[in-house]
């Protein structure tokens, strides 16, 4: 059993990318947590402002001449502290001390300054205690979020693995089906006696499968109908034995050029041939057709009744893709025949796609 491992590259790359992104995301969350910790709790405990206030009160107590300067520093630092985020409970405590600070400048009493200092000390202790409590709450919430993200990442990775396995199973199934088709029809009853190519009976079966398999895999496949130009005139000029030799030469070229695993070459009858190609891009198909024309021209098979004086072929090509999966075998055959007719009308020795 042969498997095209290229089919698995995309889901595997997606899985690897997802794991890598998950790792980066987790690292970034941890880094963000540290930043939040520093920013949030740094603002939550602006005790350096409170310590500055204490220092300035002590300066006033020691030297009353520094009152104006210290008063300004105290007010600025207190306003900064007071404008920071405060919970409702904290706001009540802070408001009380705010009034005491304002009164302290009115009373200008050393004992009252000392009393305010003790209140500021209590406020510092309260800030530290409250911040520690808030941090515990924050860590609990952070743990919940990280667990939630972790389990979601695991779920996503498991889902991708299941998705990859399903693609592998479908691909193996389709490969088995293709191999079954090859094995099923490998017998003398499906080959043309003159050219050794597959015959029309085999063509009908494979064309049906080409439509079905292409639709199941969302492939772009192709049917190429080929006709030797002015073949009747060739037989009339050189005889039927020479005509049979020419048919064998063309058949050999087709079978040699279209020899990949899922290329199928047929003799449909008389001088008419067919090629079925599974899973091929339009540009690559055209390159192969041009190469076929080039190789045939290099053989220089004399045909005096032809415009070029050499044996040439005309082709009609139908691409089977999502735009025409609904067409029947008969519809596709007729469409290819119509395109072959266009090639002949346009001067032969060409293909119409």
Rosetta silent file (secondary structure, phi, psi, omega in degrees, C-alpha in Angstrom):
SEQUENCE: XXXXXXXXXXXXXXXXXXXXXXXXXXXXXXXXXXXXXXXXXXXXXXXXXXXXXXXXXXXXXXXXXXXXXXXXXXXXXXXXXXXXXXXXXXXXXXXXXXXXXXXXXXXXXXXXXXXXXXXXXXXXXXXXXXXXXXXXXXXXXXXXXXXXXXXXXXXXXXXXXXXXXXXXXXXXXXXXXXXXXXXXXXXXXXXXXXXXXXXXXXXXXXXXXXXXXXXXXXXXXXXXXXXXXXXXXXXXXXXXXXXXXXXXXXXXXXXXXXXXXXXXXXXXXXXXXXXXXXXXXXXXXXXXXXXXXXXXXXXXXXXXXXXXXXXXXXXXXXXXXXXXXXXXXXXXXXXXXXXXXXXXXXXXXXXXX
SCORE:     score description
SCORE:     0.000 S_00000001
   1 L     0.000  126.974 -178.390    0.000    0.000    0.000 S_00000001
   2 L  -106.258  131.550 -178.555    1.405    3.355   -1.100 S_00000001
   3 L  -122.112  134.177  176.589    0.488    6.505    0.779 S_00000001
   4 L   -82.074  100.081 -174.729    1.159   10.048   -0.313 S_00000001
   5 L   -69.659  -13.465  176.253    2.710   11.424    2.839 S_00000001
   6 H   -62.246  -28.119 -179.921    2.488   14.955    1.468 S_00000001
   7 H   -63.880  -25.039 -175.539   -1.204   14.801    2.357 S_00000001
   8 H   -91.950  -10.158 -174.244   -0.280   14.614    6.025 S_00000001
   9 H   -62.821  -43.332 -177.387    2.163   17.512    6.050 S_00000001
  10 H   -62.199  -54.626  179.685   -0.464   20.248    6.463 S_00000001
  11 H   -62.499  -34.172  178.855   -2.288   18.767    9.505 S_00000001
  12 H   -66.619  -41.683  177.726    1.037   17.768   11.073 S_00000001
  13 H   -64.586  -37.005  177.218    2.388   21.295   10.606 S_00000001
  14 H   -62.290  -43.931 -179.949   -0.836   22.657   12.094 S_00000001
  15 H   -63.125  -46.552  179.617   -0.396   20.414   15.133 S_00000001
  16 H   -61.440  -43.353  179.348    3.245   21.408   15.603 S_00000001
  17 H   -62.223  -40.772 -178.896    2.345   25.075   15.206 S_00000001
  18 H   -64.622  -42.983  178.702   -0.479   24.726   17.721 S_00000001
  19 H   -63.327  -42.511 -179.951    1.783   23.114   20.299 S_00000001
  20 H   -64.730  -43.333  178.949    4.407   25.814   19.739 S_00000001
  21 H   -64.587  -39.382  178.327    1.831   28.601   19.984 S_00000001
  22 H   -61.148  -41.278  178.383    0.417   27.025   23.150 S_00000001
  23 H   -63.461  -46.257  179.043    3.906   27.019   24.671 S_00000001
  24 H   -62.899  -40.917 -178.305    4.464   30.657   23.712 S_00000001
  25 H   -63.358  -44.546  179.364    1.022   31.604   24.974 S_00000001
  26 H   -62.620  -41.582  178.590    1.624   29.932   28.346 S_00000001
  27 H   -63.653  -40.493 -179.591    4.997   31.655   28.637 S_00000001
  28 H   -67.900  -37.837  177.680    3.455   34.998   27.757 S_00000001
  29 H   -61.995  -41.962 -179.625    0.655   34.497   30.315 S_00000001
  30 H   -66.240  -40.834  178.664    3.249   33.810   33.006 S_00000001
  31 H   -65.559  -39.584  178.960    5.245   36.870   31.986 S_00000001
  32 H   -65.453  -37.343  178.734    2.084   38.972   31.980 S_00000001
  33 H   -60.819  -41.975  178.727    1.202   37.669   35.424 S_00000001
  34 H   -63.764  -40.386  178.847    4.550   38.902   36.739 S_00000001
  35 H   -64.636  -44.798  179.555    3.970   42.312   35.177 S_00000001
  36 H   -61.406  -41.132  178.597    0.470   42.542   36.620 S_00000001
  37 H   -56.892  -46.731 -178.586    1.852   41.489   39.966 S_00000001
  38 H   -69.060  -46.600 -176.279    4.410   44.290   39.871 S_00000001
  39 H   -69.716  -50.716 -173.701    2.145   46.982   38.451 S_00000001
  40 H   -66.511  -51.367 -176.060   -1.023   46.198   40.355 S_00000001
  41 H   -79.332  -19.116  171.547    0.424   45.484   43.758 S_00000001
  42 H   -66.742  -38.740  177.245    3.042   48.164   43.317 S_00000001
  43 H   -77.949  -27.252 -176.714    0.160   50.634   43.010 S_00000001
  44 H   -72.590  -24.303 -179.779   -1.831   48.857   45.657 S_00000001
  45 L  -124.562   69.962  178.415    0.819   49.525   48.268 S_00000001
  46 L   -80.150   54.245 -173.707    2.190   53.037   47.619 S_00000001
  47 H   -69.738  -18.209  178.805    3.686   52.987   51.147 S_00000001
  48 H   -63.656  -31.232  176.556    6.701   55.005   50.033 S_00000001
  49 H   -68.074  -40.546  179.518    4.379   58.011   49.901 S_00000001
  50 H   -67.444  -36.827  177.391    3.160   57.291   53.405 S_00000001
  51 H   -65.791  -38.504  177.482    6.740   56.947   54.655 S_00000001
  52 H   -62.416  -40.805  178.231    7.578   60.297   53.079 S_00000001
  53 H   -61.161  -44.083  177.944    4.611   61.836   54.906 S_00000001
  54 H   -59.588  -44.948 -178.936    5.873   60.401   58.200 S_00000001
  55 H   -60.414  -42.254 -178.175    9.356   61.806   57.587 S_00000001
  56 H   -69.447  -35.163  175.254    8.017   65.291   56.876 S_00000001
  57 H   -64.289  -40.663  178.401    5.875   65.267   60.028 S_00000001
  58 H   -64.067  -35.528  176.960    8.946   64.319   62.037 S_00000001
  59 H   -63.690  -41.139  179.757   10.828   67.218   60.449 S_00000001
  60 H   -63.990  -41.453  179.957    8.097   69.613   61.539 S_00000001
  61 H   -61.451  -41.407 -177.986    8.212   68.209   65.061 S_00000001
  62 H   -74.944  -42.478 -175.672   12.001   68.694   65.226 S_00000001
  63 L  -139.223  104.513 -177.148   12.128   72.048   63.430 S_00000001
  64 H   -66.824  -17.867  179.930    8.972   74.115   63.066 S_00000001
  65 H   -66.414  -21.458 -179.294   10.727   76.399   60.549 S_00000001
  66 H   -87.093   10.506 -173.489   10.364   73.660   57.926 S_00000001
  67 H   -54.887  -52.975 -174.578    6.584   73.734   58.335 S_00000001
  68 H   -61.220  -47.731 -179.067    5.721   75.349   54.961 S_00000001
  69 H   -63.866  -46.371 -179.371    8.046   73.202   52.936 S_00000001
  70 H   -66.670  -36.754  178.323    7.081   69.995   54.734 S_00000001
  71 H   -58.936  -44.747 -179.999    3.400   70.895   54.530 S_00000001
  72 H   -61.938  -43.750 -179.840    3.644   71.172   50.742 S_00000001
  73 H   -64.115  -42.603  179.980    5.471   67.810   50.481 S_00000001
  74 H   -61.698  -45.913 -177.993    2.940   66.143   52.780 S_00000001
  75 H   -63.432  -43.882 -179.893   -0.023   67.470   50.808 S_00000001
  76 H   -62.359  -45.432 -178.924    1.475   66.431   47.439 S_00000001
  77 H   -69.548  -38.137  178.675    2.307   62.936   48.614 S_00000001
  78 H   -66.985  -40.702  178.585   -1.013   62.515   50.389 S_00000001
  79 H   -62.526  -40.854  177.588   -2.965   63.654   47.318 S_00000001
  80 H   -60.925  -47.978 -179.784   -1.049   61.174   45.181 S_00000001
  81 H   -63.038  -43.698 -174.660   -1.775   58.375   47.640 S_00000001
  82 H   -66.680  -25.197 -177.880   -5.382   59.423   48.133 S_00000001
  83 L   -86.387   -6.810  177.459   -6.059   59.382   44.377 S_00000001
  84 L   -72.308  164.139 -179.473   -4.961   55.770   43.977 S_00000001
  85 L   -59.480  135.654  177.427   -7.518   52.984   43.719 S_00000001
  86 L  -138.316  139.333  174.028   -9.211   52.235   47.036 S_00000001
  87 L   -73.373  169.890 -177.610  -11.854   49.703   47.939 S_00000001
  88 H   -61.691  -40.559  179.618  -14.982   50.959   49.678 S_00000001
  89 H   -67.308  -42.399  178.995  -13.721   49.813   53.054 S_00000001
  90 H   -64.564  -37.304 -178.031  -10.301   51.375   52.509 S_00000001
  91 H   -59.953  -36.102  178.488  -11.881   54.619   51.389 S_00000001
  92 H   -64.714  -44.120 -179.762  -13.570   55.000   54.793 S_00000001
  93 H   -65.153  -45.198 -176.963  -10.249   54.541   56.633 S_00000001
  94 H   -65.903  -37.143 -179.063   -8.380   56.871   54.288 S_00000001
  95 H   -64.396  -37.520  178.560  -11.049   59.548   54.502 S_00000001
  96 H   -62.701  -47.070 -179.944  -10.743   59.618   58.263 S_00000001
  97 H   -69.128  -32.008  177.082   -6.969   60.122   58.117 S_00000001
  98 H   -58.108  -43.650  178.040   -7.428   62.672   55.345 S_00000001
  99 H   -65.933  -38.000  179.341   -9.434   64.820   57.739 S_00000001
 100 H   -65.218  -39.404  178.734   -6.817   64.380   60.467 S_00000001
 101 H   -64.730  -43.394  178.145   -4.049   65.555   58.135 S_00000001
 102 H   -61.151  -43.221 -179.789   -6.032   68.640   57.179 S_00000001
 103 H   -67.771  -30.036 -177.671   -6.713   69.408   60.859 S_00000001
 104 H   -62.632  -34.020 -179.220   -3.068   68.897   61.750 S_00000001
 105 H   -77.271  -21.947  176.554   -2.089   71.933   59.663 S_00000001
 106 H   -80.617  -41.803 -177.532   -4.745   74.009   61.332 S_00000001
 107 H   -77.468  -35.696 -178.203   -3.831   73.034   64.894 S_00000001
 108 L    49.714   54.354 -177.890   -0.081   72.984   64.372 S_00000001
 109 L  -120.212  129.169 -175.467    0.355   70.880   67.502 S_00000001
 110 H   -62.012  -39.854  179.818    3.283   68.504   67.967 S_00000001
 111 H   -63.502  -36.608  179.580    1.217   65.983   69.907 S_00000001
 112 H   -70.790  -34.270  175.916   -1.356   65.963   67.150 S_00000001
 113 H   -61.314  -43.532  179.466    1.441   65.515   64.591 S_00000001
 114 H   -62.909  -38.307  178.742    2.597   62.450   66.526 S_00000001
 115 H   -63.590  -41.371  178.577   -0.941   61.171   66.624 S_00000001
 116 H   -64.122  -38.560  179.007   -1.196   61.553   62.831 S_00000001
 117 H   -60.654  -42.833  178.422    2.096   59.666   62.454 S_00000001
 118 H   -63.241  -35.552  178.665    0.662   56.741   64.448 S_00000001
 119 H   -68.471  -36.955  177.692   -2.400   56.803   62.189 S_00000001
 120 H   -66.956  -39.054  176.396   -0.185   56.763   59.108 S_00000001
 121 H   -59.629  -43.910  178.165    1.723   53.792   60.585 S_00000001
 122 H   -62.915  -36.483  179.921   -1.567   51.976   61.055 S_00000001
 123 H   -66.806  -38.886  177.228   -2.482   52.857   57.494 S_00000001
 124 H   -61.591  -46.147  179.111    0.813   51.392   56.218 S_00000001
 125 H   -62.381  -39.324  179.515    0.151   48.174   58.100 S_00000001
 126 H   -64.665  -43.203  179.615   -3.385   48.100   56.762 S_00000001
 127 H   -59.816  -46.648 -179.417   -2.171   48.622   53.173 S_00000001
 128 H   -61.812  -46.190 -179.148    0.333   45.777   53.439 S_00000001
 129 H   -63.672  -44.352 -179.729   -2.227   43.431   54.966 S_00000001
 130 H   -65.281  -39.157 -179.706   -4.902   44.322   52.409 S_00000001
 131 H   -65.368  -40.672  178.320   -2.484   43.955   49.526 S_00000001
 132 H   -62.817  -40.199  178.647   -1.430   40.515   50.689 S_00000001
 133 H   -65.825  -43.529  178.810   -5.054   39.459   50.912 S_00000001
 134 H   -63.718  -36.334  179.567   -5.831   40.848   47.457 S_00000001
 135 H   -66.611  -37.261  176.704   -2.813   39.065   46.047 S_00000001
 136 H   -61.959  -43.053  177.925   -4.046   35.747   47.416 S_00000001
 137 H   -62.859  -43.428  179.075   -7.380   36.322   45.707 S_00000001
 138 H   -60.275  -43.279 -179.311   -5.574   37.289   42.503 S_00000001
 139 H   -65.628  -35.991  177.073   -3.444   34.131   42.568 S_00000001
 140 H   -63.707  -46.179  178.997   -6.519   31.949   43.045 S_00000001
 141 H   -64.755  -39.759  178.643   -8.192   33.582   40.038 S_00000001
 142 H   -61.816  -41.687  178.728   -4.975   33.340   38.034 S_00000001
 143 H   -62.057  -40.252  178.504   -4.748   29.633   38.804 S_00000001
 144 H   -62.774  -44.325 -178.426   -8.311   29.140   37.578 S_00000001
 145 H   -64.987  -45.480 -179.097   -7.596   30.967   34.332 S_00000001
 146 H   -63.669  -38.618  177.254   -4.352   29.073   33.642 S_00000001
 147 H   -64.105  -42.181  179.036   -6.084   25.747   34.326 S_00000001
 148 H   -60.709  -45.577  179.681   -8.912   26.719   31.994 S_00000001
 149 H   -65.782  -39.411 -179.343   -6.458   27.649   29.246 S_00000001
 150 H   -61.992  -48.031 -178.482   -4.415   24.510   29.792 S_00000001
 151 H   -67.043  -33.225  176.196   -7.391   22.172   29.479 S_00000001
 152 H   -67.337  -38.464  176.926   -8.606   24.031   26.412 S_00000001
 153 H   -64.299  -43.229  178.627   -5.175   23.654   24.812 S_00000001
 154 H   -61.259  -45.377  179.936   -5.170   19.927   25.604 S_00000001
 155 H   -59.684  -43.239 -179.035   -8.671   19.584   24.145 S_00000001
 156 H   -64.977  -43.301  179.795   -7.641   21.428   20.975 S_00000001
 157 H   -63.448  -42.247  178.202   -4.507   19.329   20.515 S_00000001
 158 H   -62.197  -41.540  179.015   -6.491   16.109   21.017 S_00000001
 159 H   -61.035  -43.778  179.494   -9.050   17.338   18.483 S_00000001
 160 H   -64.274  -39.542  178.535   -6.295   18.057   15.931 S_00000001
 161 H   -62.160  -44.191  177.824   -4.776   14.607   16.518 S_00000001
 162 H   -61.701  -40.255  179.505   -8.171   12.988   15.919 S_00000001
 163 H   -62.307  -44.265  179.006   -8.572   15.120   12.799 S_00000001
 164 H   -62.421  -43.706 -179.971   -5.158   14.008   11.487 S_00000001
 165 H   -62.532  -38.012  179.315   -5.961   10.361   12.204 S_00000001
 166 H   -65.101  -39.524  177.643   -9.264   10.680   10.350 S_00000001
 167 H   -63.813  -41.926  179.321   -7.448   12.130    7.319 S_00000001
 168 H   -61.278  -45.044 -178.627   -4.949    9.261    7.451 S_00000001
 169 H   -64.173  -42.639  179.196   -7.727    6.677    7.607 S_00000001
 170 H   -63.826  -41.297 -179.630   -9.633    8.293    4.731 S_00000001
 171 H   -65.192  -43.415  177.924   -6.454    8.489    2.652 S_00000001
 172 H   -61.551  -41.227  179.284   -5.599    4.848    3.329 S_00000001
 173 H   -61.366  -44.720 -179.676   -9.142    3.895    2.412 S_00000001
 174 H   -67.130  -38.282  177.420   -8.949    5.809   -0.871 S_00000001
 175 H   -64.280  -40.765  177.710   -5.518    4.344   -1.670 S_00000001
 176 H   -61.821  -38.554 -179.466   -6.882    0.882   -1.013 S_00000001
 177 H   -65.709  -42.463  179.450   -9.770    1.623   -3.334 S_00000001
 178 H   -64.120  -41.581  178.738   -7.429    2.812   -6.080 S_00000001
 179 H   -66.296  -35.913  176.789   -5.252   -0.275   -5.687 S_00000001
 180 H   -62.425  -39.891  178.948   -8.349   -2.428   -5.760 S_00000001
 181 H   -62.428  -43.107 -179.939   -9.326   -0.827   -9.067 S_00000001
 182 H   -62.817  -47.033 -178.203   -5.908   -1.583  -10.529 S_00000001
 183 H   -67.694  -37.633 -175.558   -5.968   -5.196   -9.344 S_00000001
 184 H   -62.097  -39.738 -173.241   -9.591   -5.732  -10.298 S_00000001
 185 L  -104.190   11.308  176.805   -9.152   -4.840  -13.936 S_00000001
 186 L   -81.796   85.967  177.085   -5.690   -6.271  -14.576 S_00000001
 187 L  -156.229  164.970 -178.420   -6.647   -8.995  -16.988 S_00000001
 188 H   -62.677  -26.008 -175.650   -6.541   -9.720  -20.690 S_00000001
 189 H   -69.406  -13.170 -177.398  -10.233   -8.911  -21.034 S_00000001
 190 H  -112.672   13.354  179.156   -9.597   -5.227  -20.444 S_00000001
 191 E  -114.887  150.563  178.130   -6.684   -4.683  -22.826 S_00000001
 192 L   -80.958  130.989 -174.645   -6.674   -3.844  -26.496 S_00000001
 193 L   -64.873  -32.848 -176.478   -5.269   -6.669  -28.612 S_00000001
 194 L   -81.210  -48.778 -171.720   -3.384   -4.445  -31.066 S_00000001
 195 L   -97.726  -19.034 -176.095   -1.814   -1.774  -28.861 S_00000001
 196 L    80.723    0.370  176.897   -1.744   -3.461  -25.443 S_00000001
 197 L   -79.715  167.694  173.477   -3.491   -0.427  -23.938 S_00000001
 198 E   -63.949  150.432 -177.563   -6.606   -0.678  -21.800 S_00000001
 199 L   -96.602 -176.357 -175.341   -9.779   -1.042  -23.822 S_00000001
 200 H   -64.309  -35.789  179.557  -13.091    0.813  -23.939 S_00000001
 201 H   -60.603  -46.578  178.786  -14.734   -1.446  -21.332 S_00000001
 202 H   -64.559  -38.536  178.358  -12.064   -0.640  -18.790 S_00000001
 203 H   -57.023  -46.428 -179.062  -12.297    3.037  -19.720 S_00000001
 204 H   -58.923  -41.898 -179.726  -16.014    3.168  -18.869 S_00000001
 205 H   -67.632  -45.627 -176.845  -15.369    1.701  -15.404 S_00000001
 206 H   -69.748  -35.217  178.569  -12.387    3.907  -14.598 S_00000001
 207 H   -61.940  -40.753  175.591  -14.098    7.092  -15.808 S_00000001
 208 H   -59.182  -44.031 -178.723  -16.928    6.437  -13.332 S_00000001
 209 H   -70.144  -33.547  178.605  -14.370    5.985  -10.547 S_00000001
 210 H   -59.789  -42.498  179.433  -12.438    9.082  -11.610 S_00000001
 211 H   -65.204  -46.977 -176.601  -15.543   11.203  -11.032 S_00000001
 212 H   -66.624  -48.948 -177.629  -16.348    9.578   -7.670 S_00000001
 213 H   -66.086  -38.822  178.796  -12.808    9.509   -6.250 S_00000001
 214 H   -62.939  -41.046  179.232  -12.097   13.073   -7.413 S_00000001
 215 H   -67.097  -42.186 -179.482  -15.234   14.319   -5.671 S_00000001
 216 H   -62.428  -35.439 -176.312  -14.463   12.432   -2.440 S_00000001
 217 H  -101.901    2.289 -175.934  -10.947   13.902   -2.278 S_00000001
 218 L    55.998   42.462 -179.847  -11.781   17.285   -3.811 S_00000001
 219 L   -87.911  162.600  168.529   -9.257   16.492   -6.555 S_00000001
 220 L  -111.947  112.604 -177.945   -8.849   18.053   -9.971 S_00000001
 221 E  -119.544 -179.163 -174.560   -8.545   15.248  -12.510 S_00000001
 222 E  -149.996  149.836  171.244   -8.723   15.085  -16.295 S_00000001
 223 E  -121.627  124.685  179.509   -9.983   13.146  -19.307 S_00000001
 224 E  -115.130  118.478  175.698   -8.077   13.611  -22.580 S_00000001
 225 E   -98.540  130.214 -173.404   -9.669   12.352  -25.807 S_00000001
 226 E  -125.055  139.026  177.533   -7.150   11.883  -28.650 S_00000001
 227 E  -136.331  134.593  178.115   -7.641   11.308  -32.344 S_00000001
 228 E   -75.524  127.718 -176.310   -4.985   10.768  -35.033 S_00000001
 229 L   -68.995  133.270  175.250   -5.392   13.470  -37.691 S_00000001
 230 L    53.596   41.947 -175.910   -6.416   12.299  -41.196 S_00000001
 231 H   -71.078  -33.383  177.410   -5.987    8.644  -40.237 S_00000001
 232 H   -59.472  -44.857  178.181   -8.377    7.375  -42.923 S_00000001
 233 H   -63.401  -33.427  178.108   -6.203    9.071  -45.534 S_00000001
 234 H   -63.234  -47.350  178.970   -3.153    7.478  -43.890 S_00000001
 235 H   -63.277  -40.388  179.961   -4.641    4.006  -44.302 S_00000001
 236 H   -64.705  -33.982 -176.594   -5.686    4.795  -47.873 S_00000001
 237 H   -81.928  -45.021 -170.795   -2.158    6.002  -48.701 S_00000001
 238 H  -110.543   -9.679  179.591    0.030    3.491  -46.897 S_00000001
 239 L    95.772  160.603 -175.835   -2.285    0.548  -46.247 S_00000001
 240 H   -68.947  -30.042  177.311   -3.821   -0.969  -43.141 S_00000001
 241 H   -63.944  -44.048  177.388   -0.633   -2.713  -42.046 S_00000001
 242 H   -65.420  -34.884  177.533    1.193    0.615  -41.939 S_00000001
 243 H   -63.206  -40.651  177.801   -1.843    2.062  -40.147 S_00000001
 244 H   -64.127  -39.078  178.523   -1.576   -0.599  -37.456 S_00000001
 245 H   -63.753  -41.739  179.098    2.105    0.205  -37.019 S_00000001
 246 H   -62.866  -41.216  178.053    1.272    3.916  -36.661 S_00000001
 247 H   -60.300  -41.503  179.908   -1.391    3.083  -34.035 S_00000001
 248 H   -66.492  -38.020  179.098    1.169    1.067  -32.063 S_00000001
 249 H   -64.869  -44.786  178.923    3.701    3.914  -32.222 S_00000001
 250 H   -64.142  -42.761  179.492    1.180    6.451  -30.937 S_00000001
 251 H   -60.314  -41.693 -179.910    0.018    4.010  -28.253 S_00000001
 252 H   -62.989  -42.415  178.983    3.614    3.455  -27.130 S_00000001
 253 H   -62.495  -45.507 -179.598    4.218    7.221  -26.831 S_00000001
 254 H   -61.115  -44.800 -177.048    1.033    7.723  -24.816 S_00000001
 255 H   -69.764  -28.262 -179.976    1.843    4.826  -22.493 S_00000001
 256 H   -77.901  -41.676 -176.453    5.436    6.029  -22.050 S_00000001
 257 H   -77.600  -38.885  179.207    4.621    9.662  -21.321 S_00000001
 258 L  -103.220   75.317 -174.667    1.568    8.973  -19.129 S_00000001
 259 L  -118.702   11.218 -179.908    3.129    6.288  -16.953 S_00000001
 260 L   -72.086  169.133 -167.921    2.603    7.642  -13.459 S_00000001
 261 L   -54.076  -42.821 -176.515    0.820    5.542  -10.845 S_00000001
 262 L  -113.880   35.386  168.362   -2.691    6.840  -11.478 S_00000001
 263 E   -97.553  136.899  179.566   -2.434    7.587  -15.196 S_00000001
 264 E  -129.537  126.985 -178.135   -4.596    5.372  -17.401 S_00000001
 265 E  -116.208  133.981 -174.583   -4.208    5.157  -21.192 S_00000001
 266 E  -130.498  152.141  163.012   -6.882    3.558  -23.413 S_00000001
 267 E  -102.167  113.892 -174.606   -7.600    2.749  -27.010 S_00000001
 268 E   -83.417  -16.969 -179.863  -11.233    3.780  -27.331 S_00000001
 269 E   141.754  140.117  179.987  -11.615    2.393  -30.859 S_00000001
 270 L    56.324 -127.822  179.317  -10.107    2.885  -34.316 S_00000001
 271 L   -95.720   16.824 -176.271   -7.667    5.806  -34.236 S_00000001
 272 E  -103.184  131.649  179.738   -9.192    7.228  -31.042 S_00000001
 273 E  -123.495  163.267  176.967   -7.392    7.094  -27.674 S_00000001
 274 E  -140.405  147.578  176.908   -8.203    8.289  -24.185 S_00000001
 275 E  -129.954  130.930  173.087   -6.185    9.251  -21.116 S_00000001
 276 E  -113.765  126.827 -178.327   -7.533    9.524  -17.550 S_00000001
 277 E  -125.035  120.348  178.799   -5.325   11.343  -15.049 S_00000001
 278 L   -87.748  138.779  168.770   -6.191   11.475  -11.342 S_00000001
 279 L    54.192   72.884  179.574   -5.258   14.452   -9.129 S_00000001
 280 L  -140.470  141.316  177.528   -3.346   16.790  -11.435 S_00000001
 281 L   -77.901  150.027 -175.929   -3.061   20.566  -11.658 S_00000001
 282 H   -57.247  -45.132 -176.819   -4.157   22.234  -14.876 S_00000001
 283 H   -63.335  -42.544 -179.841   -0.726   23.745  -15.628 S_00000001
 284 H   -66.745  -37.556  177.143    1.086   20.437  -15.183 S_00000001
 285 H   -60.324  -46.427  179.885   -1.486   18.702  -17.372 S_00000001
 286 H   -62.749  -38.601  178.173   -0.909   21.217  -20.148 S_00000001
 287 H   -61.962  -38.756 -179.544    2.864   20.772  -19.862 S_00000001
 288 H   -70.397  -37.158  178.364    2.488   17.022  -20.292 S_00000001
 289 H   -66.985  -41.419  177.552    0.230   17.454  -23.332 S_00000001
 290 H   -63.675  -39.104  178.450    2.689   19.840  -24.946 S_00000001
 291 H   -64.138  -39.073  177.128    5.486   17.383  -24.246 S_00000001
 292 H   -59.627  -46.556  178.878    3.436   14.633  -25.932 S_00000001
 293 H   -61.541  -40.337 -178.684    3.029   16.778  -29.043 S_00000001
 294 H   -64.921  -43.729 -179.132    6.745   17.586  -29.060 S_00000001
 295 H   -66.836  -41.634  179.357    7.793   13.933  -28.756 S_00000001
 296 H   -62.529  -42.150  179.099    5.363   12.841  -31.488 S_00000001
 297 H   -62.699  -34.936 -179.251    6.671   15.566  -33.802 S_00000001
 298 H   -69.431  -19.198  179.404   10.239   14.386  -33.151 S_00000001
 299 H   -73.813  -24.295  177.654    9.290   10.892  -34.422 S_00000001
 300 L    50.365   54.103  176.596    8.665   12.370  -37.896 S_00000001
 301 L   -78.881  112.739 -173.472    6.178    9.716  -38.948 S_00000001
 302 E   -62.438  132.914  176.190    5.574   10.535  -42.626 S_00000001
 303 L  -149.611   90.333 -172.967    1.983   11.361  -43.568 S_00000001
 304 L   -67.416  -21.607  179.572    1.800   13.062  -46.957 S_00000001
 305 L   -82.287   -3.454  179.024   -1.970   13.522  -46.743 S_00000001
 306 L   -92.498  153.434 -179.508   -1.531   15.695  -43.645 S_00000001
 307 L   -61.561  -30.143 -176.683   -1.023   19.438  -43.786 S_00000001
 308 L   -93.734   -6.870 -175.340    2.285   19.073  -41.937 S_00000001
 309 L    70.940    5.956  177.331    3.420   16.005  -43.968 S_00000001
 310 E  -132.897  160.060  179.012    3.818   14.194  -40.650 S_00000001
 311 L   -69.841  129.200  178.569    1.503   12.251  -38.371 S_00000001
 312 L  -132.532  169.225  178.218   -0.169   14.527  -35.783 S_00000001
 313 E  -130.052  152.966  172.297   -2.903   14.219  -33.167 S_00000001
 314 E  -116.400  148.624 -175.054   -5.765   16.431  -31.980 S_00000001
 315 E  -135.958  144.466  171.117   -7.005   16.410  -28.387 S_00000001
 316 E  -120.108  127.246 -171.562  -10.061   17.433  -26.417 S_00000001
 317 E  -119.309  131.561  174.597   -9.525   17.884  -22.679 S_00000001
 318 E  -119.752  123.150  174.942  -12.074   17.956  -19.843 S_00000001
 319 E   -90.011  124.145  179.396  -10.949   18.880  -16.342 S_00000001
 320 E   -96.624  109.640 -179.408  -13.062   17.127  -13.714 S_00000001
 321 L  -142.648 -167.073 -174.457  -13.280   19.364  -10.647 S_00000001
 322 L   -60.671  -18.915 -179.391  -15.783   20.814   -8.190 S_00000001
 323 L   -78.117  -18.163 -178.235  -17.488   22.682  -11.007 S_00000001
 324 L  -140.468   25.269  176.042  -18.602   19.505  -12.787 S_00000001
 325 L   -58.040  -26.716 -175.475  -18.537   16.629  -10.265 S_00000001
 326 L   -77.415  -11.518 -178.725  -22.266   16.287  -10.889 S_00000001
 327 L   -70.496  148.067  177.807  -21.781   15.387  -14.577 S_00000001
 328 L   -83.505  171.674  177.337  -22.281   11.799  -15.652 S_00000001
 329 H   -59.259  -42.135 -179.085  -19.769    9.666  -17.509 S_00000001
 330 H   -64.221  -40.679 -179.782  -21.705   10.227  -20.717 S_00000001
 331 H   -62.927  -42.986 -179.371  -21.754   14.013  -20.191 S_00000001
 332 H   -66.911  -39.799  178.796  -17.999   14.168  -19.687 S_00000001
 333 H   -62.215  -45.363  179.972  -17.377   11.971  -22.711 S_00000001
 334 H   -63.899  -38.304  179.744  -19.584   14.186  -24.894 S_00000001
 335 H   -65.537  -40.509  177.509  -17.880   17.310  -23.583 S_00000001
 336 H   -65.748  -40.186  178.800  -14.429   15.899  -24.423 S_00000001
 337 H   -63.143  -38.503  177.995  -15.671   14.915  -27.882 S_00000001
 338 H   -63.873  -42.028  179.737  -16.938   18.465  -28.412 S_00000001
 339 H   -69.086  -34.511  175.749  -13.535   19.903  -27.436 S_00000001
 340 H   -63.206  -41.983  178.205  -11.805   17.416  -29.744 S_00000001
 341 H   -60.899  -38.990  178.477  -14.038   18.628  -32.569 S_00000001
 342 H   -63.156  -39.641  178.565  -12.987   22.229  -31.772 S_00000001
 343 H   -61.879  -41.057  179.286   -9.320   21.224  -32.060 S_00000001
 344 H   -68.524  -41.431  179.678   -9.981   19.743  -35.498 S_00000001
 345 H   -63.844  -31.164 -177.908  -11.994   22.764  -36.599 S_00000001
 346 L   -86.637    7.502  174.736   -9.165   25.069  -35.498 S_00000001
 347 L   118.011    0.884  179.169   -6.609   23.306  -37.691 S_00000001
 348 L    65.345 -178.638 -179.589   -5.754   20.030  -35.886 S_00000001
 349 L    53.057   47.976 -178.480   -2.385   19.177  -34.243 S_00000001
 350 L  -162.989  173.147  174.412   -3.474   20.899  -30.986 S_00000001
 351 E  -123.901  152.477  176.105   -5.483   20.454  -27.828 S_00000001
 352 E  -120.702  122.429 -176.563   -8.547   22.308  -26.570 S_00000001
 353 L  -111.703    0.000    0.000   -8.955   22.626  -22.804 S_00000001
